[in-house]
C-alpha cells in the first residue's frame, strides 16, 4: 500500500528538522547512512518513500528512535 503524500511530506520535514538540530548537512547525513545526498533531499521533500531499514538507519544517525521520526 502506498503511503499518503501528505504523510511523506510530514516525515521529510521531521527528518530535516532533526538533521538541522544536529547541525548536519544533507551531505553529512547521506555519508553517515550510505546514500546519496540527492536521496536525502528527496526524502526531506516527501518525494521518496524510504524503507523501514532506511528509516531505522536515519534515526540511528540522528540519535533518535524510529518512532520519533513518525510523530
C-alpha positions in Angstrom: 0.0 0.0 0.0 1.3 3.4 -0.9 1.9 5.9 1.9 -0.1 9.1 1.7 1.8 12.0 0.1 1.0 14.3 3.0 2.5 11.8 5.4 5.7 11.6 3.3 6.0 15.4 3.4 5.5 15.4 7.2 8.1 12.7 7.6 10.5 14.6 5.4 10.1 17.8 7.4 10.6 15.9 10.6 13.9 14.4 9.3 15.1 17.8 8.0 14.3 19.5 11.4 16.1 16.8 13.3 19.1 16.9 10.9 19.3 20.7 11.3 19.1 20.4 15.1 22.1 18.1 14.8 23.8 20.7 12.6 24.3 18.2 9.8 24.2 18.9 6.1 22.3 16.6 3.8 25.7 15.5 2.5 26.9 14.6 6.0 23.7 12.6 6.8 23.9 10.9 3.4 27.5 9.8 4.1 26.5 8.6 7.5 23.6 6.5 6.2 25.4 5.5 3.0 23.0 7.0 0.4 23.4 10.0 -1.9 22.7 13.5 -0.8 20.1 13.7 -3.6 18.2 10.8 -2.0 18.2 12.5 1.4 16.9 15.6 -0.3 14.1 13.6 -2.0 13.2 12.1 1.4 13.1 15.5 3.0 10.9 16.9 0.2 8.5 14.0 0.6 9.3 12.7 -2.9 10.6 9.3 -1.8 9.1 6.6 0.4 12.1 5.3 2.4 12.2 1.7 3.5 11.9 0.8 7.2 15.6 -0.2 7.1 16.5 3.3 5.8 14.3 5.0 8.4 16.0 3.0 11.1 19.4 4.0 9.8 18.4 7.6 9.6 17.0 7.5 13.2 20.3 6.0 14.5 22.3 8.6 12.6 20.2 11.4 14.2 20.4 9.8 17.7 16.6 9.3 17.9 14.2 6.4 18.0 12.5 5.5 14.7 9.2 6.3 16.4 10.4 9.9 16.8 10.6 10.2 13.0 7.0 9.2 12.7 5.5 11.7 15.1 
